[in-house]
Amino acid sequence: MSSGNKQLISLLNDALPQTQCEQCGFKGCLPYAEAMAAGEALYNRCPPGGEDTLAKLTQILGQPVIPLDTSRGTHYPQARVAIIREDECIGCTKCIQACPVDAILGAAKLMHTVIADECSGCELCVAPCPVDCIDIIEVNPIPLTLEQREQRAQQYRHRYDNRNTRLARIEAEKEAKRQARRQRLANQQPSPTPQADKEQALKQAKTRYNLLHNQHKQARAALARAQKHQPGDYSAQEKLIAQLAVEAEEARAQVTALMEEAKANIAATGPSLGELKKAAATAAIALADGQTAYQAAVESNDTNAIRQWQLELTKLATANAQAQRNLEQAMQAHGLSLDS
């Protein structure tokens, strides 16, 4: 980023009210300033700043005056803050997580309260509240002066920056702990064998294929419903669905290739899948024939034959179970299913 662009971003950010309300469509005033500097967003998307802020942005950018985009919100010249109806608060902490300036105090399962002097009135805490116990009220009906707005902007920006610094520090600490935990596990566990790596790769490939396949099905169904109930131009959605189909097919091909490799490995390290399947089928047929013969002995009331087939069926059942188990274990060991 050039120094000139950085300076422009700084000037635009300084002109914004720093409520961090996201009504502009960006995650805070600075991202909005960056978008304006890059020509990616119009400069009339700040309802909290109103006409005064719009005039400043117009002058900084050297652009013509355009109407304020009131579809994004209402401009209030007075100071507004959130209040929590504390007897209704359930202590879920969702409002604390949403507040961009750390103006809400509380803890899990305990009552929360708003620090009125620090609240920017952004309203971001209202929507996530599951019990709808937050209201936005006017502190004073008298409009804020230019000096007061500038002071409040500095205050909110300071708190917003501090909050982001705190969250970044917490995330860095969490990542350090996760890294340490991963290292401890790596030291405790033996290194995976090449075969284990291949099995894991096949498992991940199957998971990816199933995910993409389901996403493609759901997207197609959603598009069909939309086209049925509201005809229109869905070319962008159709393009995304086509891309999902391509990715799903690529994932399926990868699964197929890995499964063939696994089957080849079985053949190289022991009986082939064909041999194991043949053995399992032979054992199953022998058991079925034995059961037929036993049933015939029962119907003819041949006591000796019944006793002999009872003993034989025990052997045949054991052999069949072992053959099926050998096949299943061989395939599962390589990430294959019996219907592959």
Contacts in CASP RR format, 6 or more apart in sequence:
PFRMAT RR
TARGET T0000
AUTHOR 0000-0000-0000
METHOD contacts of the structure
MODEL  1
MSSGNKQLISLLNDALPQTQCEQCGFKGCLPYAEAMAAGEALYNRCPPGG
EDTLAKLTQILGQPVIPLDTSRGTHYPQARVAIIREDECIGCTKCIQACP
VDAILGAAKLMHTVIADECSGCELCVAPCPVDCIDIIEVNPIPLTLEQRE
QRAQQYRHRYDNRNTRLARIEAEKEAKRQARRQRLANQQPSPTPQADKEQ
ALKQAKTRYNLLHNQHKQARAALARAQKHQPGDYSAQEKLIAQLAVEAEE
ARAQVTALMEEAKANIAATGPSLGELKKAAATAAIALADGQTAYQAAVES
NDTNAIRQWQLELTKLATANAQAQRNLEQAMQAHGLSLDS
5 37 0 8 1.000
5 38 0 8 1.000
8 37 0 8 1.000
8 60 0 8 1.000
9 30 0 8 1.000
9 33 0 8 1.000
9 34 0 8 1.000
9 37 0 8 1.000
10 33 0 8 1.000
11 60 0 8 1.000
12 32 0 8 1.000
12 33 0 8 1.000
12 36 0 8 1.000
12 37 0 8 1.000
12 43 0 8 1.000
12 57 0 8 1.000
12 60 0 8 1.000
12 61 0 8 1.000
13 29 0 8 1.000
13 30 0 8 1.000
13 33 0 8 1.000
15 53 0 8 1.000
15 56 0 8 1.000
15 57 0 8 1.000
15 60 0 8 1.000
16 29 0 8 1.000
16 32 0 8 1.000
16 33 0 8 1.000
16 46 0 8 1.000
16 49 0 8 1.000
16 53 0 8 1.000
16 57 0 8 1.000
16 153 0 8 1.000
17 29 0 8 1.000
17 46 0 8 1.000
17 48 0 8 1.000
17 49 0 8 1.000
17 53 0 8 1.000
17 149 0 8 1.000
17 152 0 8 1.000
17 153 0 8 1.000
17 156 0 8 1.000
18 29 0 8 1.000
18 120 0 8 1.000
18 152 0 8 1.000
18 153 0 8 1.000
18 154 0 8 1.000
18 156 0 8 1.000
18 157 0 8 1.000
18 160 0 8 1.000
19 29 0 8 1.000
19 48 0 8 1.000
19 120 0 8 1.000
19 121 0 8 1.000
19 122 0 8 1.000
19 156 0 8 1.000
20 28 0 8 1.000
20 29 0 8 1.000
20 100 0 8 1.000
20 101 0 8 1.000
20 120 0 8 1.000
20 122 0 8 1.000
20 124 0 8 1.000
20 156 0 8 1.000
20 160 0 8 1.000
21 28 0 8 1.000
21 47 0 8 1.000
21 48 0 8 1.000
21 120 0 8 1.000
21 121 0 8 1.000
21 122 0 8 1.000
21 123 0 8 1.000
21 124 0 8 1.000
22 28 0 8 1.000
22 122 0 8 1.000
22 124 0 8 1.000
23 45 0 8 1.000
23 46 0 8 1.000
23 47 0 8 1.000
23 48 0 8 1.000
23 72 0 8 1.000
23 73 0 8 1.000
24 32 0 8 1.000
24 41 0 8 1.000
24 45 0 8 1.000
24 46 0 8 1.000
24 72 0 8 1.000
25 32 0 8 1.000
25 45 0 8 1.000
25 72 0 8 1.000
26 32 0 8 1.000
26 35 0 8 1.000
26 41 0 8 1.000
28 100 0 8 1.000
28 160 0 8 1.000
29 157 0 8 1.000
29 160 0 8 1.000
32 41 0 8 1.000
32 45 0 8 1.000
32 46 0 8 1.000
35 41 0 8 1.000
36 42 0 8 1.000
36 43 0 8 1.000
36 57 0 8 1.000
36 61 0 8 1.000
42 66 0 8 1.000
42 69 0 8 1.000
43 54 0 8 1.000
43 57 0 8 1.000
43 58 0 8 1.000
43 61 0 8 1.000
43 63 0 8 1.000
43 66 0 8 1.000
44 54 0 8 1.000
44 57 0 8 1.000
44 66 0 8 1.000
44 67 0 8 1.000
44 68 0 8 1.000
44 69 0 8 1.000
45 69 0 8 1.000
45 72 0 8 1.000
46 53 0 8 1.000
46 54 0 8 1.000
46 57 0 8 1.000
46 68 0 8 1.000
47 68 0 8 1.000
47 69 0 8 1.000
47 70 0 8 1.000
47 72 0 8 1.000
47 73 0 8 1.000
47 74 0 8 1.000
47 75 0 8 1.000
48 75 0 8 1.000
48 76 0 8 1.000
48 122 0 8 1.000
49 75 0 8 1.000
49 149 0 8 1.000
50 68 0 8 1.000
50 75 0 8 1.000
51 68 0 8 1.000
51 75 0 8 1.000
52 146 0 8 1.000
52 149 0 8 1.000
54 65 0 8 1.000
54 66 0 8 1.000
54 68 0 8 1.000
55 65 0 8 1.000
58 64 0 8 1.000
58 65 0 8 1.000
58 66 0 8 1.000
68 75 0 8 1.000
76 138 0 8 1.000
77 143 0 8 1.000
77 144 0 8 1.000
78 138 0 8 1.000
78 139 0 8 1.000
78 140 0 8 1.000
78 141 0 8 1.000
78 142 0 8 1.000
78 143 0 8 1.000
78 144 0 8 1.000
79 138 0 8 1.000
79 139 0 8 1.000
79 140 0 8 1.000
79 144 0 8 1.000
79 148 0 8 1.000
79 152 0 8 1.000
80 121 0 8 1.000
80 136 0 8 1.000
80 137 0 8 1.000
80 138 0 8 1.000
80 139 0 8 1.000
81 114 0 8 1.000
81 116 0 8 1.000
81 119 0 8 1.000
81 121 0 8 1.000
81 136 0 8 1.000
81 137 0 8 1.000
81 139 0 8 1.000
82 95 0 8 1.000
82 103 0 8 1.000
82 104 0 8 1.000
82 114 0 8 1.000
82 119 0 8 1.000
82 121 0 8 1.000
82 123 0 8 1.000
82 125 0 8 1.000
82 126 0 8 1.000
82 134 0 8 1.000
82 135 0 8 1.000
82 136 0 8 1.000
83 114 0 8 1.000
83 116 0 8 1.000
83 134 0 8 1.000
83 135 0 8 1.000
83 136 0 8 1.000
83 137 0 8 1.000
84 95 0 8 1.000
84 104 0 8 1.000
84 111 0 8 1.000
84 112 0 8 1.000
84 113 0 8 1.000
84 114 0 8 1.000
84 133 0 8 1.000
84 134 0 8 1.000
85 133 0 8 1.000
85 134 0 8 1.000
85 135 0 8 1.000
86 111 0 8 1.000
86 112 0 8 1.000
86 113 0 8 1.000
86 133 0 8 1.000
88 131 0 8 1.000
88 133 0 8 1.000
89 111 0 8 1.000
89 112 0 8 1.000
89 131 0 8 1.000
89 133 0 8 1.000
90 109 0 8 1.000
90 130 0 8 1.000
90 131 0 8 1.000
91 106 0 8 1.000
91 107 0 8 1.000
91 108 0 8 1.000
91 109 0 8 1.000
91 110 0 8 1.000
91 111 0 8 1.000
91 112 0 8 1.000
92 108 0 8 1.000
92 129 0 8 1.000
92 130 0 8 1.000
92 131 0 8 1.000
93 106 0 8 1.000
93 107 0 8 1.000
93 108 0 8 1.000
93 112 0 8 1.000
94 125 0 8 1.000
94 128 0 8 1.000
94 129 0 8 1.000
94 130 0 8 1.000
95 104 0 8 1.000
95 112 0 8 1.000
95 125 0 8 1.000
95 128 0 8 1.000
95 129 0 8 1.000
95 134 0 8 1.000
96 104 0 8 1.000
96 105 0 8 1.000
96 106 0 8 1.000
96 112 0 8 1.000
97 128 0 8 1.000
98 124 0 8 1.000
98 125 0 8 1.000
98 127 0 8 1.000
98 128 0 8 1.000
99 122 0 8 1.000
99 124 0 8 1.000
99 125 0 8 1.000
100 120 0 8 1.000
100 122 0 8 1.000
100 124 0 8 1.000
100 160 0 8 1.000
100 163 0 8 1.000
101 118 0 8 1.000
101 119 0 8 1.000
101 120 0 8 1.000
101 122 0 8 1.000
101 156 0 8 1.000
101 159 0 8 1.000
101 160 0 8 1.000
101 163 0 8 1.000
102 118 0 8 1.000
102 159 0 8 1.000
102 162 0 8 1.000
102 163 0 8 1.000
102 166 0 8 1.000
103 114 0 8 1.000
103 115 0 8 1.000
103 118 0 8 1.000
103 119 0 8 1.000
103 120 0 8 1.000
103 159 0 8 1.000
104 112 0 8 1.000
104 113 0 8 1.000
104 114 0 8 1.000
104 115 0 8 1.000
104 125 0 8 1.000
105 112 0 8 1.000
105 113 0 8 1.000
105 114 0 8 1.000
105 115 0 8 1.000
106 112 0 8 1.000
106 113 0 8 1.000
116 139 0 8 1.000
118 155 0 8 1.000
118 159 0 8 1.000
120 152 0 8 1.000
120 156 0 8 1.000
121 136 0 8 1.000
123 136 0 8 1.000
125 134 0 8 1.000
126 134 0 8 1.000
126 136 0 8 1.000
144 152 0 8 1.000
192 200 0 8 1.000
195 265 0 8 1.000
198 258 0 8 1.000
198 261 0 8 1.000
198 262 0 8 1.000
198 265 0 8 1.000
198 334 0 8 1.000
199 262 0 8 1.000
199 333 0 8 1.000
199 334 0 8 1.000
199 335 0 8 1.000
201 258 0 8 1.000
202 255 0 8 1.000
202 258 0 8 1.000
202 259 0 8 1.000
202 262 0 8 1.000
202 334 0 8 1.000
202 335 0 8 1.000
203 335 0 8 1.000
205 251 0 8 1.000
205 254 0 8 1.000
205 255 0 8 1.000
205 258 0 8 1.000
206 255 0 8 1.000
208 251 0 8 1.000
208 254 0 8 1.000
209 248 0 8 1.000
209 251 0 8 1.000
209 252 0 8 1.000
209 254 0 8 1.000
209 255 0 8 1.000
212 244 0 8 1.000
212 247 0 8 1.000
212 248 0 8 1.000
212 251 0 8 1.000
213 248 0 8 1.000
213 251 0 8 1.000
213 252 0 8 1.000
215 244 0 8 1.000
215 248 0 8 1.000
216 241 0 8 1.000
216 244 0 8 1.000
216 245 0 8 1.000
216 248 0 8 1.000
219 237 0 8 1.000
219 240 0 8 1.000
219 241 0 8 1.000
219 244 0 8 1.000
220 241 0 8 1.000
223 234 0 8 1.000
223 237 0 8 1.000
223 238 0 8 1.000
223 241 0 8 1.000
226 234 0 8 1.000
226 237 0 8 1.000
227 234 0 8 1.000
259 335 0 8 1.000
259 336 0 8 1.000
259 340 0 8 1.000
262 334 0 8 1.000
262 335 0 8 1.000
262 336 0 8 1.000
263 273 0 8 1.000
263 334 0 8 1.000
263 336 0 8 1.000
265 334 0 8 1.000
266 272 0 8 1.000
266 273 0 8 1.000
266 276 0 8 1.000
266 330 0 8 1.000
266 331 0 8 1.000
266 334 0 8 1.000
267 273 0 8 1.000
271 279 0 8 1.000
271 326 0 8 1.000
271 330 0 8 1.000
273 327 0 8 1.000
273 330 0 8 1.000
273 331 0 8 1.000
276 323 0 8 1.000
276 326 0 8 1.000
276 327 0 8 1.000
276 330 0 8 1.000
277 327 0 8 1.000
279 323 0 8 1.000
279 326 0 8 1.000
279 327 0 8 1.000
280 320 0 8 1.000
280 323 0 8 1.000
280 324 0 8 1.000
280 326 0 8 1.000
280 327 0 8 1.000
282 323 0 8 1.000
283 316 0 8 1.000
283 319 0 8 1.000
283 320 0 8 1.000
283 322 0 8 1.000
283 323 0 8 1.000
283 324 0 8 1.000
284 320 0 8 1.000
284 323 0 8 1.000
284 324 0 8 1.000
286 316 0 8 1.000
286 319 0 8 1.000
286 320 0 8 1.000
287 313 0 8 1.000
287 316 0 8 1.000
287 317 0 8 1.000
287 319 0 8 1.000
287 320 0 8 1.000
290 309 0 8 1.000
290 312 0 8 1.000
290 313 0 8 1.000
290 316 0 8 1.000
291 313 0 8 1.000
293 305 0 8 1.000
293 309 0 8 1.000
294 306 0 8 1.000
294 309 0 8 1.000
294 310 0 8 1.000
294 312 0 8 1.000
294 313 0 8 1.000
297 305 0 8 1.000
297 306 0 8 1.000
297 308 0 8 1.000
297 309 0 8 1.000
298 306 0 8 1.000
327 338 0 8 1.000
328 338 0 8 1.000
331 337 0 8 1.000
331 338 0 8 1.000
331 340 0 8 1.000
END
